[in-house]
Amino acid sequence: MDALTMVDALNPESPWTPAHQAVELSDHATLTRILDEGADADEICCRMTLLMHAVDTEVDVANQSGEPIDSALTAILLAYGADPHLAVDGETAYDWARKLHHDLAIRLMDRLSTHHTKPAARLRRFRRP
């Protein structure tokens, strides 16, 4: 899918759901409100999860602006329980972050993911001496 402009994302006939529109526009407040009102953090639209979309948007914004990469969208989605290992067409948000070299997102996913990718490491923290 081609990149959308802000006008496209705000168009009522846009293919994006309200949560995906907030991600596309990097509108942190709206995304947080939508998730807090009960939107699914693992919502899939246009063959990508919200977290995939966030990773892509954060990288695009940094590339276009020349500013350092931001990971606020990723952090918000992870705080609301988004699964970085949820696959769409065989790829995950974690895969996208690695492919796009979004190291901040990768570290956040490793730290905040509710998916138990490292159960032995997590169990060690809870063992009694």
C-alpha distance (Angstrom), angle and dihedral (degrees) to the residues before:
residue distance angle dihedral
M1 . . .
D2 3.79 . .
A3 3.78 119.2 .
L4 3.77 113.1 -91.2
T5 3.76 124.5 -130.9
M6 3.79 121.0 -133.5
V7 3.82 89.2 -102.2
D8 3.83 89.8 53.2
A9 3.80 92.5 49.0
L10 3.81 91.8 50.9
N11 3.80 92.9 47.5
P12 3.82 109.0 111.6
E13 3.80 88.4 -136.1
S14 3.81 91.5 55.8
P15 3.81 114.3 130.2
W16 3.81 89.6 -129.2
T17 3.78 123.8 99.8
P18 3.82 115.2 -128.8
A19 3.82 90.7 -96.9
H20 3.80 92.1 50.6
Q21 3.80 89.8 47.3
A22 3.81 89.4 54.4
V23 3.80 90.0 50.6
E24 3.81 92.3 47.5
L25 3.80 89.9 52.4
S26 3.83 93.8 41.9
D27 3.80 86.9 -123.9
H28 3.80 99.8 162.0
A29 3.81 95.9 177.3
T30 3.79 94.1 51.8
L31 3.80 92.8 44.7
T32 3.80 90.6 51.2
R33 3.81 92.1 48.0
I34 3.81 92.4 48.6
L35 3.80 92.3 49.5
D36 3.79 91.7 44.6
E37 3.80 88.8 53.4
G38 3.80 89.4 58.1
A39 3.80 108.8 -87.8
D40 3.79 113.0 153.5
A41 3.83 110.6 -102.4
D42 3.83 87.0 -151.6
E43 3.80 93.8 53.7
I44 3.81 114.4 148.0
C45 3.78 121.7 -148.1
C46 3.79 129.9 161.6
R47 3.81 90.6 3.8
M48 3.81 96.1 -57.4
T49 3.76 137.2 91.4
L50 3.79 120.2 -123.9
L51 3.80 88.2 -106.6
M52 3.82 92.4 52.6
H53 3.79 88.3 49.6
A54 3.83 91.1 48.8
V55 3.81 92.6 51.9
D56 3.79 91.1 48.4
T57 3.81 93.0 46.4
E58 3.81 94.0 47.9
V59 3.80 91.2 51.6
D60 3.82 92.6 44.9
V61 3.81 93.0 49.6
A62 3.81 91.8 50.0
N63 3.80 92.3 47.2
Q64 3.80 93.3 47.7
S65 3.80 97.2 42.7
G66 3.79 99.8 37.5
E67 3.81 87.7 -132.7
P68 3.82 122.6 129.0
I69 3.78 114.2 -83.1
D70 3.79 116.6 -90.2
S71 3.79 125.8 -149.2
A72 3.81 101.6 -169.6
L73 3.82 95.1 114.0
T74 3.80 90.3 50.5
A75 3.81 91.5 48.3
I76 3.80 92.9 49.5
L77 3.80 92.6 50.4
L78 3.79 93.5 46.4
A79 3.81 89.9 49.0
Y80 3.81 87.7 56.7
G81 3.81 91.8 50.2
A82 3.81 104.5 -96.1
D83 3.81 111.2 169.1
P84 3.83 111.8 -130.1
H85 3.81 89.0 -163.8
L86 3.82 96.5 56.5
A87 3.81 104.9 120.2
V88 3.78 127.3 -141.5
D89 3.79 114.7 -176.4
G90 3.80 88.5 -11.3
E91 3.81 96.3 -54.9
T92 3.79 131.8 100.2
A93 3.80 134.6 -158.7
Y94 3.79 86.5 -107.3
D95 3.82 89.1 56.5
W96 3.81 90.7 49.3
A97 3.81 91.8 49.8
R98 3.82 90.7 52.1
K99 3.80 92.9 45.3
L100 3.82 92.0 48.5
H101 3.84 93.4 42.5
H102 3.81 92.7 -121.2
D103 3.80 95.5 159.4
L104 3.81 95.2 171.5
A105 3.80 90.3 57.0
I106 3.80 91.4 47.3
R107 3.81 91.6 52.7
L108 3.81 91.4 47.1
M109 3.79 91.4 49.2
D110 3.80 90.6 49.6
R111 3.81 91.8 50.1
L112 3.80 102.6 36.8
S113 3.78 104.6 31.5
T114 3.78 115.9 120.0
H115 3.82 87.8 -155.9
H116 3.79 109.7 103.6
T117 3.79 101.4 -130.1
K118 3.80 93.5 146.4
P119 3.81 105.5 36.5
A120 3.81 95.7 157.6
A121 3.79 92.0 55.6
R122 3.80 91.5 47.8
L123 3.81 93.2 48.0
R124 3.80 92.2 51.6
R125 3.81 89.6 63.2
F126 3.81 91.4 58.4
R127 3.80 100.8 44.2
R128 3.75 116.8 111.2
P129 3.81 118.8 -129.1
